[in-house]
């Protein structure tokens, strides 16, 4: 891990290491030695991407009522930001068909932010039309837009280069902001591209900055292929953070090589305070062959227990949601923590729940 990233992990945001008196780095406490400056737990925002990124690569068509129930269960289990679906062509992503029906049928819980993915102006207009038809109770709160760090992936995903995708997204973001809708950005393949190999991290830095400059309130950095490890993630963040503030970035890690939790913790140590995760480890990308699911929400919450970080969500309830949706999809639950908790329940003779 680079010295810059380590420094960001120790020092509070916007405080220069060279200006901080050394006597403040270690503070005396009453009985057990020393504590770091961050004595209170640091809040981490979790963006639950299961209903969108988690489901988009499933083989079977998922009925809208299952998606609605998944979103409702996640909200009741304490998820505070939920990506409810995407407005895209069902020809290319059939699992996202019916998103308008889903978001108008789900329970809009207080204190929960609901977002949808929007690829271009055509589908932004569909979102704006939907919102106009529900002026008293808007079904969604914000949208997300996406691009990539390589032309090869962008061409495979959206048939345009990165530069052209950014031009298109500028109009989408401006159109949303003009209507008072917040916009979140995604950058895919920040470590390795399935078509062109190792990514130039300067490209990640520059694309991220363009998304922030056009008005995205936050940009999620996606290890879409799941090939990253703490070293490569640290190197990527070191360069990306050179031009972009940590408080406006998020980590989005797939678990192809089992590194997603470690990579998420690396991002937190670098000063990032938002993580994307997917219930039950659902996920995959239609344009990234071999990539497995996102880091499991349950695994992230367990990793943060007894740490200096806090995150929303009731772990036991989310374990139930993870097994419920896995059973509905006819697939194994990919959350290691979920499996361990269910095994513990069985050993203790209690109900496995759901």
Secondary structure by P-SEA (a helix, b strand, c coil): ccaaaaaaacccccccccccccccccccccccccccccccbbbbbbbbcccccccccccccccaaaaaaaaaaaaaaccccccccccccccccccccaaaaaaaaccccccbbbbbbbccaaaaaaaaaaaaaccccccccbbbbbccccaaaaaacccccaaaaaaaaaaaaaaaaaacbbbbbbbcccccccccccccaaaaaaaaaaaaaacccbbbbccccccccaaaaaaaaaaaacccccccbbbbbbccccaaaaaaaaaaaacccbbbbbccbbbbbcccccccccccaaaaaaaaccccccccccaaaaaaaaaaaaaaaccccccaaaaaaaaaaaaacccccc
